[in-house]
Amino acid sequence: MRSLIIAIVVGATTVVGFFAARHEDPLEHVTVVLTDGGFMPATVMIKRGGTVTFSTDRDVTFWPASNLHPDHGLYPDFDPKRPLNFKETWTFTFDRSGDWAYHDHLRSYFTGTVHVVE
C-alpha cells in the first residue's frame, strides 16, 4: 500500500511539473547555445516580436536555420544565410507566431524548436 501511495504522489508530481513547464510565460529574449549535446535549451517559448540569440560553446562553425533541411523553407528569414564562426552570435527576431523547428545546417542532427506566441 505504501508503494502505491508513493507511486501516485510521484506520478502526480510529474504531471504537474509537465504542465507547469508547458505553460511558462513567454519571454522577450532567449539565448540558445549549441553544445556537444545539441541546442540548449532545445525548446523555447517567446513572445511574437521577441528575439533568440544563437551561440555555440563548440570550437567549430555552426549555422542555425529554419527547417526543412537543406533549403530552410518553413521560415526562410530564419537563416543567417552563412556559417557562423564559433566566436560569433546571431540574433533573430520572430515576427510570425507559430512553432518553428530548426537545425544546425552543418550538422542537421542538432535540432530545436522556437514556440512564438501572441
C-alpha positions as CSV (number, residue, x, y, z in Angstrom):
1,M,0.0,0.0,0.0
2,R,2.8,2.4,0.9
3,S,4.4,1.8,-2.5
4,L,1.2,2.5,-4.2
5,I,0.8,5.9,-2.4
6,I,4.4,6.8,-3.3
7,A,3.8,5.9,-6.9
8,I,0.7,8.1,-7.0
9,V,2.5,11.0,-5.4
10,V,5.5,10.8,-7.8
11,G,3.2,10.4,-10.8
12,A,1.1,13.4,-9.8
13,T,4.2,15.5,-9.2
14,T,5.5,14.5,-12.7
15,V,2.2,15.5,-14.3
16,V,2.0,18.8,-12.5
17,G,5.7,19.5,-13.4
18,F,5.0,18.7,-17.1
19,F,2.0,21.1,-17.3
20,A,3.9,23.9,-15.4
21,A,6.8,23.6,-17.9
22,R,4.4,23.7,-20.8
23,H,2.6,26.9,-19.6
24,E,5.5,29.1,-18.8
25,D,5.2,32.8,-19.6
26,P,6.8,33.5,-22.9
27,L,10.0,35.6,-22.9
28,E,11.1,38.6,-24.8
29,H,14.6,37.3,-25.4
30,V,16.2,33.9,-25.1
31,T,19.8,32.7,-25.6
32,V,20.3,29.2,-27.1
33,V,23.7,27.6,-27.1
34,L,24.8,24.8,-29.3
35,T,26.8,22.4,-27.2
36,D,28.2,18.9,-27.9
37,G,24.8,17.6,-26.7
38,G,22.8,19.8,-29.0
39,F,20.9,23.1,-28.7
40,M,20.4,24.1,-25.0
41,P,17.6,24.7,-24.3
42,A,16.2,22.7,-27.3
43,T,12.7,24.2,-26.9
44,V,12.0,27.8,-26.0
45,M,8.8,30.0,-25.9
46,I,9.0,33.6,-26.8
47,K,6.5,36.4,-27.5
48,R,5.9,37.5,-31.1
49,G,8.4,40.2,-31.8
50,G,10.9,38.5,-29.3
51,T,14.4,37.5,-30.1
52,V,16.6,34.5,-29.9
53,T,20.3,34.8,-29.8
54,F,22.2,31.7,-31.0
55,S,25.8,30.9,-30.0
56,T,28.0,27.9,-29.5
57,D,30.4,26.6,-27.0
58,R,32.0,24.3,-29.5
59,D,35.1,25.2,-31.5
60,V,33.5,24.8,-34.9
61,T,31.4,26.8,-37.2
62,F,27.6,26.5,-36.9
63,W,24.5,27.6,-38.8
64,P,21.2,27.7,-37.0
65,A,18.3,27.8,-39.6
66,S,14.7,27.0,-40.1
67,N,13.6,23.6,-41.2
68,L,13.3,21.9,-43.6
69,H,16.8,21.0,-44.3
70,P,18.5,21.9,-46.6
71,D,16.5,24.8,-48.0
72,H,15.0,26.3,-44.8
73,G,11.7,26.9,-46.5
74,L,9.4,26.9,-43.5
75,Y,10.6,30.3,-42.3
76,P,13.2,31.5,-44.9
77,D,14.1,34.7,-43.0
78,F,15.1,32.5,-40.0
79,D,18.5,31.8,-41.6
80,P,21.8,33.8,-41.3
81,K,22.5,32.6,-44.9
82,R,26.1,31.6,-44.0
83,P,28.1,29.6,-41.5
84,L,28.9,31.5,-38.3
85,N,32.3,31.4,-36.7
86,F,32.3,29.7,-33.3
87,K,33.0,33.1,-31.7
88,E,30.0,34.8,-33.4
89,T,26.4,35.1,-32.2
90,W,23.4,35.6,-34.4
91,T,20.1,37.1,-33.2
92,F,16.8,36.6,-34.9
93,T,13.5,38.5,-34.3
94,F,10.5,36.3,-34.6
95,D,7.7,38.3,-36.1
96,R,5.5,35.3,-37.0
97,S,3.6,33.3,-34.5
98,G,3.9,29.5,-34.6
99,D,6.1,26.6,-33.8
100,W,9.4,26.9,-35.7
101,A,11.6,23.9,-35.9
102,Y,15.2,24.5,-36.7
103,H,18.5,22.7,-37.0
104,D,22.2,23.3,-37.4
105,H,22.6,23.4,-41.2
106,L,26.1,22.0,-41.0
107,R,25.1,19.1,-38.6
108,S,21.4,18.7,-39.1
109,Y,21.1,16.1,-36.3
110,F,21.2,19.1,-33.9
111,T,17.6,20.4,-33.7
112,G,15.3,22.6,-31.7
113,T,12.0,24.4,-31.7
114,V,11.0,28.0,-31.0
115,H,7.4,28.5,-29.9
116,V,6.3,32.0,-30.8
117,V,3.0,33.2,-29.2
118,E,1.0,36.4,-29.3
